[in-house]
């Protein structure tokens, strides 16, 4: 990404601070594979301004290995670790595998195991989850349905919490499509106190461009 997102030859130690000069939040994928150490989170926090927010992807041990079963202990450990972010802590994204089919009773039980101080967003990647009973379970826990869009699947644009969480993962957004998403977020302003929007950046460098265009459209009310 050097030269496309970051200045050429920028030291790795400066990348987060540079990013935070342009954007107000980031989604931490590191926490999916490993629970971050307190020192690591403190370092991240020291490089960002007070208003910056970190969203954390929940550990794969929870979403992919245990598939939400018997996770109370690991959730407590995870919650304690990311609490090091303090006021900069955003939501936790529980991204379920595409083969994981709907189980509403399991979801309800899991929601009861999650520590109360965590804001939760759920990205369901099997269409069976797009169901009114699931949405009601999320609403009961003030957990957000992650509104995700990619080339294979699009989540219904439904609000289930007092904040919004969007993952816009296509690589071919037009200006008109970004304006449409900005208008949708604007329409939720009476429901959502805060909205977290993330664009794809792993394989290509179009995400930052889309993020700037989205923010401009939202700011101008287009």
Residue, then its C-alpha position, 0 to 999 in steps of 0.5 A: x500500500x506504500x505509495x498508494x495510501x501512504x507516502x513512499x518510504x514512510x516508516x511503519x511506525x508512522x503509518x497509523x498516525x498518518x492514517x489517523x490524520x485522514x480518517x477517524x476510525x479503523x477496523x482491527x483485523x489483528x484481533x481476529x487471529x490473536x488477542x492484542x496485548x495491552x502494550x500493543x493497544x496502548x501503542x496504537x492509542x498513543x498514535x491517534x487523536x482523542x476522537x479516534x475509534x478502534x473497532x475490533x474483529x472478534x477472535x476466530x476462536x469465538x466465531x469460527x472455531x466455537x461458532x458462538x458456543x461456550x464462549x463466555x470465558x474467552x469473551x471476558x478475556x477479550x473484553x478485558x484486553x481491548x478495554x485498554x483502548x478506553x474511550x477510543x474503543x468502538x464496536x466489536x465485529x462478530x463476523x460469522x463464516x459463510x457456512x454457518x446457518x441460522x440458529x436464533x436460540x444459539x444467537x440469543x444465548x450468545x448475546x447473553x454471554x457478551x460482557x455488557x460494556x461491549x458494543x456488538x455488530x454481527x456480520x452474517x454471511x449466510x442468507x438464512x440469518x436475514x430473518x425477522x427473528x434474528x433482527x429482533x434478537x439483535x434489537x433486544x441486545x442493542x446489537x447492530x446488524x452489520x450492513x455488508x456489501x460485496x460481490x457475492x452477498x448484500x445484507x439487508x439495510x436494517x437498523x437494529x441498534x443505536x449505532x450503525x456498522x457498515x462494511x462496503x467491500x465492493x471494488x467498483x463503487x460509482x459516485x452515485x452508489x456512494x451518494x446512495x449509501x451516504x443518503x441511507x446513513x443520513x436517514x438513520x440519524x434519528x436512530x444512530x448516535x454514531x455510524x462506523x463505515x469501512x471500505x475494502x483495502x486489502x487487495x487494492x487501494x481504492x478503499x481510501x478513495x471511496x471513503x473520501x468520496x463517501x464522506x464528502x457526499x455525506x457532508x454535503x447532503x447529496 
